[in-house]
């Protein structure tokens, strides 16, 4: 069997859904026998890759400053040569733009994934590049691609991000969370997980508005909002006001966490936000 060499590129490997997917994709590809390396500006998930024996290259793919774009281009070019890369899979706008330039010069196979929708104003549409094949994580994202970019529909594939069913299992030990948050078996635990950013503000505010009534009706309710982002402080302020009103710590804002699988295992009710 021929061994294919694959390079996955993304802006960074901080906490987030797309980042988690990229790490799991890299692990899955290696398990299937492919040689996989990852390039990003780094982050907390780099250790996960290294533990699994997957090499990570730190490349300034996190912003579009001309000096960083030039440096990233040269570094990725060398990685493609050194690792004898057959296929590059880009997961964000900046990596896609740079890898597209390299693809034209070096002729490796080129794939991109759209994990969501991006702004197209201010010329951003025209610096966005898609691969020979593009993966969309939902039907809505596929529609966005067709509406905004000249992509042949035959070259767009819809997929569902894979889940490590051993890591995200109801059998995961979450006893440390029970101790950390002083929970008892009598607590009814609701867990909401997402980025806490502006595009989630409406759904988060709707949840927070209904919580006082829910807390009054559900005995020993504990509502966890798990994640980090640009509106985290304002969401926490609202949660603090609710807790003050009901006179107990019913709403818990955890901030960004690495142990999401323990929260999902602990939850009596889990709320997630779908892409698209």
C-alpha atoms as an extended CHARMM CRD file, in Angstrom:
* protein
*
       276  EXT
         1         1  UNK       CA              0.0000000000        0.0000000000        0.0000000000  PROA      1               0.0000000000
         2         2  UNK       CA              1.3250000000        3.4420000000       -0.9370000000  PROA      2               0.0000000000
         3         3  UNK       CA              1.7190000000        5.7850000000        2.0370000000  PROA      3               0.0000000000
         4         4  UNK       CA              0.2050000000        9.1990000000        1.3970000000  PROA      4               0.0000000000
         5         5  UNK       CA              1.7030000000       12.2000000000        3.1360000000  PROA      5               0.0000000000
         6         6  UNK       CA             -0.8890000000       14.7430000000        4.3090000000  PROA      6               0.0000000000
         7         7  UNK       CA             -0.4590000000       18.2660000000        5.6740000000  PROA      7               0.0000000000
         8         8  UNK       CA             -3.3250000000       19.7930000000        7.6730000000  PROA      8               0.0000000000
         9         9  UNK       CA             -3.1710000000       23.5720000000        8.0850000000  PROA      9               0.0000000000
        10        10  UNK       CA             -5.2100000000       25.8660000000       10.3230000000  PROA      10              0.0000000000
        11        11  UNK       CA             -4.8230000000       29.2420000000       12.0070000000  PROA      11              0.0000000000
        12        12  UNK       CA             -4.2110000000       27.9150000000       15.5080000000  PROA      12              0.0000000000
        13        13  UNK       CA             -4.9230000000       24.9660000000       17.7950000000  PROA      13              0.0000000000
        14        14  UNK       CA             -6.5890000000       26.7810000000       20.6580000000  PROA      14              0.0000000000
        15        15  UNK       CA             -9.8380000000       25.5990000000       22.2270000000  PROA      15              0.0000000000
        16        16  UNK       CA            -12.6550000000       25.3350000000       19.6850000000  PROA      16              0.0000000000
        17        17  UNK       CA            -14.8310000000       22.9660000000       17.7050000000  PROA      17              0.0000000000
        18        18  UNK       CA            -12.9340000000       23.1990000000       14.4190000000  PROA      18              0.0000000000
        19        19  UNK       CA             -9.6410000000       22.7720000000       16.2580000000  PROA      19              0.0000000000
        20        20  UNK       CA            -10.9350000000       19.6860000000       18.0580000000  PROA      20              0.0000000000
        21        21  UNK       CA            -12.0720000000       18.2650000000       14.7270000000  PROA      21              0.0000000000
        22        22  UNK       CA             -8.6540000000       18.8490000000       13.1310000000  PROA      22              0.0000000000
        23        23  UNK       CA             -6.9010000000       17.0270000000       15.9580000000  PROA      23              0.0000000000
        24        24  UNK       CA             -9.3160000000       14.0850000000       15.7290000000  PROA      24              0.0000000000
        25        25  UNK       CA             -8.9810000000       14.0580000000       11.9270000000  PROA      25              0.0000000000
        26        26  UNK       CA             -5.1950000000       13.9190000000       12.2110000000  PROA      26              0.0000000000
        27        27  UNK       CA             -5.4180000000       11.0400000000       14.6850000000  PROA      27              0.0000000000
        28        28  UNK       CA             -7.8930000000        9.1810000000       12.4930000000  PROA      28              0.0000000000
        29        29  UNK       CA             -5.7720000000        9.5820000000        9.3710000000  PROA      29              0.0000000000
        30        30  UNK       CA             -2.6970000000        8.3150000000       11.1920000000  PROA      30              0.0000000000
        31        31  UNK       CA             -4.6570000000        5.3330000000       12.5050000000  PROA      31              0.0000000000
        32        32  UNK       CA             -5.6320000000        4.5350000000        8.9050000000  PROA      32              0.0000000000
        33        33  UNK       CA             -1.9420000000        4.4280000000        7.9330000000  PROA      33              0.0000000000
        34        34  UNK       CA             -1.3780000000        7.8900000000        6.4760000000  PROA      34              0.0000000000
        35        35  UNK       CA              1.6180000000       10.0420000000        7.3620000000  PROA      35              0.0000000000
        36        36  UNK       CA              0.1260000000       13.2440000000        8.7990000000  PROA      36              0.0000000000
        37        37  UNK       CA              1.6830000000       16.5240000000        9.9310000000  PROA      37              0.0000000000
        38        38  UNK       CA             -0.0820000000       19.6640000000       11.1160000000  PROA      38              0.0000000000
        39        39  UNK       CA              0.8760000000       23.3380000000       10.7690000000  PROA      39              0.0000000000
        40        40  UNK       CA             -0.6500000000       26.1720000000       12.8040000000  PROA      40              0.0000000000
        41        41  UNK       CA              0.3340000000       29.0440000000       15.0590000000  PROA      41              0.0000000000
        42        42  UNK       CA              0.1020000000       26.6550000000       17.9940000000  PROA      42              0.0000000000
        43        43  UNK       CA             -2.1770000000       26.2960000000       20.9940000000  PROA      43              0.0000000000
        44        44  UNK       CA             -3.2610000000       23.9540000000       23.7540000000  PROA      44              0.0000000000
        45        45  UNK       CA             -4.0930000000       21.0600000000       21.4090000000  PROA      45              0.0000000000
        46        46  UNK       CA             -0.5310000000       20.7510000000       20.1090000000  PROA      46              0.0000000000
        47        47  UNK       CA              0.2600000000       18.4880000000       23.0580000000  PROA      47              0.0000000000
        48        48  UNK       CA             -2.5550000000       16.1010000000       22.0160000000  PROA      48              0.0000000000
        49        49  UNK       CA             -0.9750000000       15.7230000000       18.5930000000  PROA      49              0.0000000000
        50        50  UNK       CA              2.5060000000       15.1860000000       19.9770000000  PROA      50              0.0000000000
        51        51  UNK       CA              1.3140000000       12.5750000000       22.4740000000  PROA      51              0.0000000000
        52        52  UNK       CA             -0.2020000000       10.7120000000       19.5340000000  PROA      52              0.0000000000
        53        53  UNK       CA              3.0780000000       10.9370000000       17.6090000000  PROA      53              0.0000000000
        54        54  UNK       CA              1.9240000000       13.5530000000       15.0830000000  PROA      54              0.0000000000
        55        55  UNK       CA              4.4030000000       16.2960000000       14.2580000000  PROA      55              0.0000000000
        56        56  UNK       CA              3.2620000000       19.9000000000       14.5830000000  PROA      56              0.0000000000
        57        57  UNK       CA              4.9710000000       22.8060000000       12.8530000000  PROA      57              0.0000000000
        58        58  UNK       CA              4.5040000000       26.2630000000       14.3590000000  PROA      58              0.0000000000
        59        59  UNK       CA              3.7310000000       28.5730000000       11.4360000000  PROA      59              0.0000000000
        60        60  UNK       CA              2.2980000000       32.1320000000       11.6860000000  PROA      60              0.0000000000
        61        61  UNK       CA             -1.0440000000       31.3440000000       10.0240000000  PROA      61              0.0000000000
        62        62  UNK       CA             -3.1190000000       33.2980000000       12.5560000000  PROA      62              0.0000000000
        63        63  UNK       CA             -3.3470000000       36.6820000000       10.8040000000  PROA      63              0.0000000000
        64        64  UNK       CA             -2.9490000000       38.3270000000        7.4060000000  PROA      64              0.0000000000
        65        65  UNK       CA             -0.0520000000       40.6560000000        8.1920000000  PROA      65              0.0000000000
        66        66  UNK       CA              2.1060000000       40.6990000000        5.0360000000  PROA      66              0.0000000000
        67        67  UNK       CA              5.2640000000       39.7010000000        6.9090000000  PROA      67              0.0000000000
        68        68  UNK       CA              3.4990000000       36.7120000000        8.4900000000  PROA      68              0.0000000000
        69        69  UNK       CA              1.9070000000       35.6720000000        5.1900000000  PROA      69              0.0000000000
        70        70  UNK       CA              5.3200000000       35.7220000000        3.5000000000  PROA      70              0.0000000000
        71        71  UNK       CA              6.9650000000       33.8240000000        6.3590000000  PROA      71              0.0000000000
        72        72  UNK       CA              4.1570000000       31.2540000000        6.4430000000  PROA      72              0.0000000000
        73        73  UNK       CA              4.3960000000       30.7760000000        2.6720000000  PROA      73              0.0000000000
        74        74  UNK       CA              8.1290000000       30.0410000000        2.8420000000  PROA      74              0.0000000000
        75        75  UNK       CA              7.7640000000       27.7540000000        5.8600000000  PROA      75              0.0000000000
        76        76  UNK       CA              4.8940000000       25.7570000000        4.3410000000  PROA      76              0.0000000000
        77        77  UNK       CA              6.8020000000       25.4470000000        1.0760000000  PROA      77              0.0000000000
        78        78  UNK       CA              9.7030000000       23.8760000000        2.9650000000  PROA      78              0.0000000000
        79        79  UNK       CA              7.3830000000       21.5700000000        4.9410000000  PROA      79              0.0000000000
        80        80  UNK       CA              5.8200000000       20.3110000000        1.6980000000  PROA      80              0.0000000000
        81        81  UNK       CA              9.2910000000       19.5460000000        0.3380000000  PROA      81              0.0000000000
        82        82  UNK       CA             10.7140000000       18.0210000000        3.5210000000  PROA      82              0.0000000000
        83        83  UNK       CA              7.6750000000       15.8540000000        4.2780000000  PROA      83              0.0000000000
        84        84  UNK       CA              7.0920000000       14.9630000000        0.5900000000  PROA      84              0.0000000000
        85        85  UNK       CA              3.4850000000       16.0860000000        0.9430000000  PROA      85              0.0000000000
        86        86  UNK       CA              0.9380000000       14.6170000000       -1.4870000000  PROA      86              0.0000000000
        87        87  UNK       CA             -2.1680000000       16.4250000000       -0.1890000000  PROA      87              0.0000000000
        88        88  UNK       CA             -2.7490000000       19.6620000000        1.7220000000  PROA      88              0.0000000000
        89        89  UNK       CA             -5.9960000000       20.1870000000        3.6500000000  PROA      89              0.0000000000
        90        90  UNK       CA             -6.6140000000       23.7990000000        4.7380000000  PROA      90              0.0000000000
        91        91  UNK       CA             -9.1560000000       24.6650000000        7.4490000000  PROA      91              0.0000000000
        92        92  UNK       CA             -9.4230000000       28.4550000000        7.5130000000  PROA      92              0.0000000000
        93        93  UNK       CA             -9.2770000000       31.5130000000        5.2310000000  PROA      93              0.0000000000
        94        94  UNK       CA             -5.6170000000       32.4860000000        5.7460000000  PROA      94              0.0000000000
        95        95  UNK       CA             -4.2200000000       28.9360000000        5.4520000000  PROA      95              0.0000000000
        96        96  UNK       CA             -6.4590000000       28.4100000000        2.4160000000  PROA      96              0.0000000000
        97        97  UNK       CA             -5.1510000000       31.5520000000        0.7070000000  PROA      97              0.0000000000
        98        98  UNK       CA             -1.4910000000       30.6670000000        1.2990000000  PROA      98              0.0000000000
        99        99  UNK       CA             -1.8660000000       26.9740000000        0.4870000000  PROA      99              0.0000000000
       100       100  UNK       CA             -3.6860000000       27.8360000000       -2.7440000000  PROA      100             0.0000000000
       101       101  UNK       CA             -0.6700000000       29.8680000000       -3.8790000000  PROA      101             0.0000000000
       102       102  UNK       CA              1.5900000000       26.9250000000       -3.0650000000  PROA      102             0.0000000000
       103       103  UNK       CA             -0.7600000000       24.4810000000       -4.7840000000  PROA      103             0.0000000000
       104       104  UNK       CA             -0.4510000000       26.4090000000       -8.0450000000  PROA      104             0.0000000000
       105       105  UNK       CA              3.3410000000       26.2780000000       -7.7990000000  PROA      105             0.0000000000
       106       106  UNK       CA              3.9020000000       22.8010000000       -6.3400000000  PROA      106             0.0000000000
       107       107  UNK       CA              0.9330000000       20.8760000000       -7.7670000000  PROA      107             0.0000000000
       108       108  UNK       CA             -0.0310000000       18.8350000000       -4.6830000000  PROA      108             0.0000000000
       109       109  UNK       CA             -3.6730000000       17.8330000000       -4.2440000000  PROA      109             0.0000000000
       110       110  UNK       CA             -5.5520000000       20.5770000000       -2.3960000000  PROA      110             0.0000000000
       111       111  UNK       CA             -8.6450000000       20.2680000000       -0.1880000000  PROA      111             0.0000000000
       112       112  UNK       CA            -10.3750000000       22.8490000000        2.0080000000  PROA      112             0.0000000000
       113       113  UNK       CA            -13.0170000000       22.5730000000        4.7180000000  PROA      113             0.0000000000
       114       114  UNK       CA            -15.6200000000       25.2590000000        5.4860000000  PROA      114             0.0000000000
       115       115  UNK       CA            -16.4310000000       24.9020000000        9.1870000000  PROA      115             0.0000000000
       116       116  UNK       CA            -18.8580000000       27.8330000000        9.0560000000  PROA      116             0.0000000000
       117       117  UNK       CA            -19.6160000000       31.0240000000        7.1730000000  PROA      117             0.0000000000
       118       118  UNK       CA            -17.1570000000       33.9150000000        6.8600000000  PROA      118             0.0000000000
       119       119  UNK       CA            -17.5420000000       37.6190000000        6.1840000000  PROA      119             0.0000000000
       120       120  UNK       CA            -17.3440000000       38.5260000000        2.5030000000  PROA      120             0.0000000000
       121       121  UNK       CA            -17.2740000000       42.3220000000        2.8440000000  PROA      121             0.0000000000
       122       122  UNK       CA            -14.2990000000       44.6400000000        2.4050000000  PROA      122             0.0000000000
       123       123  UNK       CA            -12.6810000000       42.5050000000       -0.2640000000  PROA      123             0.0000000000
       124       124  UNK       CA            -12.4350000000       39.4280000000        1.9920000000  PROA      124             0.0000000000
       125       125  UNK       CA            -14.4100000000       37.4460000000       -0.5640000000  PROA      125             0.0000000000
       126       126  UNK       CA            -11.6440000000       37.9620000000       -3.0970000000  PROA      126             0.0000000000
       127       127  UNK       CA             -8.8110000000       36.6640000000       -0.9290000000  PROA      127             0.0000000000
       128       128  UNK       CA            -10.7320000000       33.5060000000       -0.0570000000  PROA      128             0.0000000000
       129       129  UNK       CA             -9.5690000000       30.4160000000       -1.9010000000  PROA      129             0.0000000000
       130       130  UNK       CA            -11.1320000000       26.9630000000       -2.0010000000  PROA      130             0.0000000000
       131       131  UNK       CA             -9.5300000000       23.6550000000       -2.8850000000  PROA      131             0.0000000000
       132       132  UNK       CA             -9.9960000000       21.2730000000       -5.7740000000  PROA      132             0.0000000000
       133       133  UNK       CA            -12.5280000000       19.6970000000       -3.4150000000  PROA      133             0.0000000000
       134       134  UNK       CA            -14.2430000000       21.5560000000       -0.5810000000  PROA      134             0.0000000000
       135       135  UNK       CA            -15.8930000000       19.9740000000        2.4480000000  PROA      135             0.0000000000
       136       136  UNK       CA            -18.8890000000       21.7150000000        4.0380000000  PROA      136             0.0000000000
       137       137  UNK       CA            -19.9530000000       20.7650000000        7.5610000000  PROA      137             0.0000000000
       138       138  UNK       CA            -23.6730000000       21.3510000000        6.9000000000  PROA      138             0.0000000000
       139       139  UNK       CA            -26.2080000000       21.9830000000        4.1440000000  PROA      139             0.0000000000
       140       140  UNK       CA            -26.3720000000       25.6590000000        5.2040000000  PROA      140             0.0000000000
       141       141  UNK       CA            -22.6190000000       26.0240000000        4.7800000000  PROA      141             0.0000000000
       142       142  UNK       CA            -22.8340000000       24.4020000000        1.3400000000  PROA      142             0.0000000000
       143       143  UNK       CA            -25.5200000000       26.9350000000        0.3590000000  PROA      143             0.0000000000
       144       144  UNK       CA            -23.2730000000       29.7680000000        1.6050000000  PROA      144             0.0000000000
       145       145  UNK       CA            -20.4340000000       28.4740000000       -0.5820000000  PROA      145             0.0000000000
       146       146  UNK       CA            -22.6700000000       28.2670000000       -3.6540000000  PROA      146             0.0000000000
       147       147  UNK       CA            -24.1970000000       31.6870000000       -3.0390000000  PROA      147             0.0000000000
       148       148  UNK       CA            -20.9320000000       33.5400000000       -2.4660000000  PROA      148             0.0000000000
       149       149  UNK       CA            -18.2110000000       31.7720000000       -4.4600000000  PROA      149             0.0000000000
       150       150  UNK       CA            -17.9080000000       30.3280000000       -7.9270000000  PROA      150             0.0000000000
       151       151  UNK       CA            -17.5130000000       26.7240000000       -6.8180000000  PROA      151             0.0000000000
       152       152  UNK       CA            -18.7580000000       23.8260000000       -8.9160000000  PROA      152             0.0000000000
       153       153  UNK       CA            -21.4000000000       22.0840000000       -6.8100000000  PROA      153             0.0000000000
       154       154  UNK       CA            -19.9040000000       18.7170000000       -7.7880000000  PROA      154             0.0000000000
       155       155  UNK       CA            -16.7240000000       19.7380000000       -5.9500000000  PROA      155             0.0000000000
       156       156  UNK       CA            -18.5020000000       20.3660000000       -2.6320000000  PROA      156             0.0000000000
       157       157  UNK       CA            -19.0530000000       17.4530000000       -0.2720000000  PROA      157             0.0000000000
       158       158  UNK       CA            -21.0760000000       17.6050000000        2.9390000000  PROA      158             0.0000000000
       159       159  UNK       CA            -19.7840000000       15.6980000000        5.9060000000  PROA      159             0.0000000000
       160       160  UNK       CA            -20.4320000000       15.5100000000        9.6240000000  PROA      160             0.0000000000
       161       161  UNK       CA            -17.4200000000       16.1340000000       11.8430000000  PROA      161             0.0000000000
       162       162  UNK       CA            -16.3290000000       12.8660000000       13.3760000000  PROA      162             0.0000000000
       163       163  UNK       CA            -16.4720000000       12.1370000000       17.0900000000  PROA      163             0.0000000000
       164       164  UNK       CA            -14.1000000000        9.9460000000       19.0910000000  PROA      164             0.0000000000
       165       165  UNK       CA            -16.7160000000        7.6820000000       20.6670000000  PROA      165             0.0000000000
       166       166  UNK       CA            -14.2790000000        6.4210000000       23.2800000000  PROA      166             0.0000000000
       167       167  UNK       CA            -13.3650000000        9.9300000000       24.4330000000  PROA      167             0.0000000000
       168       168  UNK       CA            -16.9560000000       11.1670000000       24.2650000000  PROA      168             0.0000000000
       169       169  UNK       CA            -18.6230000000        8.2680000000       26.0410000000  PROA      169             0.0000000000
       170       170  UNK       CA            -21.2160000000        8.2060000000       28.8540000000  PROA      170             0.0000000000
       171       171  UNK       CA            -18.7680000000        5.9600000000       30.7030000000  PROA      171             0.0000000000
       172       172  UNK       CA            -16.1660000000        8.7510000000       31.0770000000  PROA      172             0.0000000000
       173       173  UNK       CA            -15.2670000000        9.4260000000       34.7050000000  PROA      173             0.0000000000
       174       174  UNK       CA            -16.5380000000       12.8940000000       35.6410000000  PROA      174             0.0000000000
       175       175  UNK       CA            -16.0990000000       12.5940000000       39.3950000000  PROA      175             0.0000000000
       176       176  UNK       CA            -13.5110000000       15.4090000000       39.4050000000  PROA      176             0.0000000000
       177       177  UNK       CA            -16.1530000000       17.8000000000       38.0540000000  PROA      177             0.0000000000
       178       178  UNK       CA            -18.5810000000       16.7510000000       40.7580000000  PROA      178             0.0000000000
       179       179  UNK       CA            -15.9490000000       17.6860000000       43.3470000000  PROA      179             0.0000000000
       180       180  UNK       CA            -14.8300000000       20.8780000000       41.5690000000  PROA      180             0.0000000000
       181       181  UNK       CA            -18.3510000000       22.2980000000       41.4510000000  PROA      181             0.0000000000
       182       182  UNK       CA            -19.5530000000       20.7730000000       44.7270000000  PROA      182             0.0000000000
       183       183  UNK       CA            -22.3210000000       18.7940000000       43.0410000000  PROA      183             0.0000000000
       184       184  UNK       CA            -24.4480000000       15.9940000000       44.4380000000  PROA      184             0.0000000000
       185       185  UNK       CA            -26.3390000000       13.2040000000       42.7170000000  PROA      185             0.0000000000
       186       186  UNK       CA            -29.5400000000       15.1480000000       43.4340000000  PROA      186             0.0000000000
       187       187  UNK       CA            -28.5000000000       17.9640000000       41.0810000000  PROA      187             0.0000000000
       188       188  UNK       CA            -30.1050000000       18.0350000000       37.6420000000  PROA      188             0.0000000000
       189       189  UNK       CA            -27.2100000000       19.0670000000       35.4270000000  PROA      189             0.0000000000
       190       190  UNK       CA            -27.7810000000       20.9280000000       32.1530000000  PROA      190             0.0000000000
       191       191  UNK       CA            -24.7020000000       21.6320000000       30.0330000000  PROA      191             0.0000000000
       192       192  UNK       CA            -24.4720000000       24.1050000000       27.1320000000  PROA      192             0.0000000000
       193       193  UNK       CA            -21.2110000000       24.1270000000       25.1080000000  PROA      193             0.0000000000
       194       194  UNK       CA            -20.1260000000       26.5480000000       22.3810000000  PROA      194             0.0000000000
       195       195  UNK       CA            -17.9210000000       29.5160000000       21.6660000000  PROA      195             0.0000000000
       196       196  UNK       CA            -19.2460000000       32.4700000000       23.6430000000  PROA      196             0.0000000000
       197       197  UNK       CA            -19.0590000000       34.9190000000       20.7400000000  PROA      197             0.0000000000
       198       198  UNK       CA            -21.3140000000       37.5700000000       19.2020000000  PROA      198             0.0000000000
       199       199  UNK       CA            -22.9660000000       35.1580000000       16.7620000000  PROA      199             0.0000000000
       200       200  UNK       CA            -24.1280000000       33.0690000000       19.7570000000  PROA      200             0.0000000000
       201       201  UNK       CA            -25.4830000000       36.0530000000       21.6870000000  PROA      201             0.0000000000
       202       202  UNK       CA            -29.1470000000       35.6310000000       20.7390000000  PROA      202             0.0000000000
       203       203  UNK       CA            -29.3720000000       31.9720000000       21.7130000000  PROA      203             0.0000000000
       204       204  UNK       CA            -27.4440000000       32.5680000000       24.9500000000  PROA      204             0.0000000000
       205       205  UNK       CA            -29.6700000000       35.4940000000       25.9380000000  PROA      205             0.0000000000
       206       206  UNK       CA            -32.7850000000       33.4440000000       25.1760000000  PROA      206             0.0000000000
       207       207  UNK       CA            -31.4880000000       30.6720000000       27.4260000000  PROA      207             0.0000000000
       208       208  UNK       CA            -30.6060000000       33.0890000000       30.2030000000  PROA      208             0.0000000000
       209       209  UNK       CA            -34.0240000000       34.7890000000       30.0290000000  PROA      209             0.0000000000
       210       210  UNK       CA            -35.8520000000       31.5230000000       30.6310000000  PROA      210             0.0000000000
       211       211  UNK       CA            -33.5160000000       30.2580000000       33.3520000000  PROA      211             0.0000000000
       212       212  UNK       CA            -35.1390000000       31.9330000000       36.4090000000  PROA      212             0.0000000000
       213       213  UNK       CA            -38.4380000000       30.1980000000       35.6170000000  PROA      213             0.0000000000
       214       214  UNK       CA            -36.6550000000       26.9120000000       34.8960000000  PROA      214             0.0000000000
       215       215  UNK       CA            -34.6790000000       27.1390000000       38.1430000000  PROA      215             0.0000000000
       216       216  UNK       CA            -37.9180000000       27.6850000000       40.0600000000  PROA      216             0.0000000000
       217       217  UNK       CA            -39.5280000000       24.6230000000       38.4790000000  PROA      217             0.0000000000
       218       218  UNK       CA            -36.6250000000       22.1530000000       38.4360000000  PROA      218             0.0000000000
       219       219  UNK       CA            -35.3570000000       21.1730000000       41.8500000000  PROA      219             0.0000000000
       220       220  UNK       CA            -31.5760000000       21.4020000000       42.3500000000  PROA      220             0.0000000000
       221       221  UNK       CA            -30.9410000000       22.5760000000       38.7840000000  PROA      221             0.0000000000
       222       222  UNK       CA            -27.3560000000       23.4110000000       37.8370000000  PROA      222             0.0000000000
       223       223  UNK       CA            -26.9380000000       25.0630000000       34.4490000000  PROA      223             0.0000000000
       224       224  UNK       CA            -23.4110000000       25.0580000000       32.9980000000  PROA      224             0.0000000000
       225       225  UNK       CA            -22.3160000000       27.3360000000       30.1630000000  PROA      225             0.0000000000
       226       226  UNK       CA            -18.9850000000       26.0030000000       28.9150000000  PROA      226             0.0000000000
       227       227  UNK       CA            -16.7260000000       27.9020000000       26.5320000000  PROA      227             0.0000000000
       228       228  UNK       CA            -14.8060000000       31.1080000000       26.0150000000  PROA      228             0.0000000000
       229       229  UNK       CA            -15.1500000000       34.0480000000       23.6780000000  PROA      229             0.0000000000
       230       230  UNK       CA            -15.6280000000       37.7480000000       23.1190000000  PROA      230             0.0000000000
       231       231  UNK       CA            -18.8890000000       38.1370000000       25.0820000000  PROA      231             0.0000000000
       232       232  UNK       CA            -17.9780000000       35.8720000000       27.9860000000  PROA      232             0.0000000000
       233       233  UNK       CA            -17.7960000000       38.7370000000       30.5010000000  PROA      233             0.0000000000
       234       234  UNK       CA            -21.2770000000       40.0530000000       29.6690000000  PROA      234             0.0000000000
       235       235  UNK       CA            -22.7770000000       36.5580000000       29.8060000000  PROA      235             0.0000000000
       236       236  UNK       CA            -21.1450000000       36.0610000000       33.1910000000  PROA      236             0.0000000000
       237       237  UNK       CA            -22.6070000000       39.3540000000       34.4610000000  PROA      237             0.0000000000
       238       238  UNK       CA            -26.1020000000       38.2060000000       33.4710000000  PROA      238             0.0000000000
       239       239  UNK       CA            -25.5330000000       34.8100000000       35.1040000000  PROA      239             0.0000000000
       240       240  UNK       CA            -24.3790000000       36.4910000000       38.3240000000  PROA      240             0.0000000000
       241       241  UNK       CA            -27.5860000000       38.5720000000       38.3980000000  PROA      241             0.0000000000
       242       242  UNK       CA            -29.6960000000       35.4370000000       37.9570000000  PROA      242             0.0000000000
       243       243  UNK       CA            -27.8590000000       33.6930000000       40.7860000000  PROA      243             0.0000000000
       244       244  UNK       CA            -28.3930000000       36.7390000000       42.9930000000  PROA      244             0.0000000000
       245       245  UNK       CA            -32.1200000000       36.7530000000       42.1460000000  PROA      245             0.0000000000
       246       246  UNK       CA            -32.6420000000       33.0400000000       42.9100000000  PROA      246             0.0000000000
       247       247  UNK       CA            -30.3030000000       33.2500000000       45.9160000000  PROA      247             0.0000000000
       248       248  UNK       CA            -28.0860000000       30.3250000000       44.9100000000  PROA      248             0.0000000000
       249       249  UNK       CA            -25.3690000000       29.3980000000       42.3930000000  PROA      249             0.0000000000
       250       250  UNK       CA            -27.6270000000       27.7970000000       39.8140000000  PROA      250             0.0000000000
       251       251  UNK       CA            -25.8800000000       29.1430000000       36.6950000000  PROA      251             0.0000000000
       252       252  UNK       CA            -22.2040000000       28.3130000000       36.3590000000  PROA      252             0.0000000000
       253       253  UNK       CA            -19.9710000000       29.9360000000       33.7210000000  PROA      253             0.0000000000
       254       254  UNK       CA            -16.8650000000       27.7830000000       33.3840000000  PROA      254             0.0000000000
       255       255  UNK       CA            -14.9300000000       29.6510000000       30.6910000000  PROA      255             0.0000000000
       256       256  UNK       CA            -12.8960000000       27.6560000000       28.1480000000  PROA      256             0.0000000000
       257       257  UNK       CA            -12.2040000000       24.0510000000       29.1380000000  PROA      257             0.0000000000
       258       258  UNK       CA            -10.1610000000       21.1550000000       27.7890000000  PROA      258             0.0000000000
       259       259  UNK       CA            -12.3290000000       18.4670000000       29.4450000000  PROA      259             0.0000000000
       260       260  UNK       CA            -15.5240000000       18.8770000000       27.4210000000  PROA      260             0.0000000000
       261       261  UNK       CA            -15.9750000000       15.1030000000       27.2940000000  PROA      261             0.0000000000
       262       262  UNK       CA            -16.3760000000       15.0470000000       31.0770000000  PROA      262             0.0000000000
       263       263  UNK       CA            -19.0510000000       17.7270000000       30.9210000000  PROA      263             0.0000000000
       264       264  UNK       CA            -20.9850000000       15.8270000000       28.2650000000  PROA      264             0.0000000000
       265       265  UNK       CA            -20.7520000000       12.6310000000       30.3020000000  PROA      265             0.0000000000
       266       266  UNK       CA            -21.9450000000       14.4730000000       33.4210000000  PROA      266             0.0000000000
       267       267  UNK       CA            -24.9020000000       16.1750000000       31.7360000000  PROA      267             0.0000000000
       268       268  UNK       CA            -28.4600000000       15.0320000000       32.3770000000  PROA      268             0.0000000000
       269       269  UNK       CA            -29.3690000000       17.3170000000       29.4800000000  PROA      269             0.0000000000
       270       270  UNK       CA            -26.8700000000       18.5550000000       26.8930000000  PROA      270             0.0000000000
       271       271  UNK       CA            -27.3530000000       21.5750000000       24.6140000000  PROA      271             0.0000000000
       272       272  UNK       CA            -25.0420000000       22.1000000000       21.6570000000  PROA      272             0.0000000000
       273       273  UNK       CA            -24.9660000000       24.5450000000       18.7600000000  PROA      273             0.0000000000
       274       274  UNK       CA            -24.8040000000       23.1020000000       15.2480000000  PROA      274             0.0000000000
       275       275  UNK       CA            -22.6170000000       24.6020000000       12.5350000000  PROA      275             0.0000000000
       276       276  UNK       CA            -24.2790000000       26.6950000000        9.8520000000  PROA      276             0.0000000000
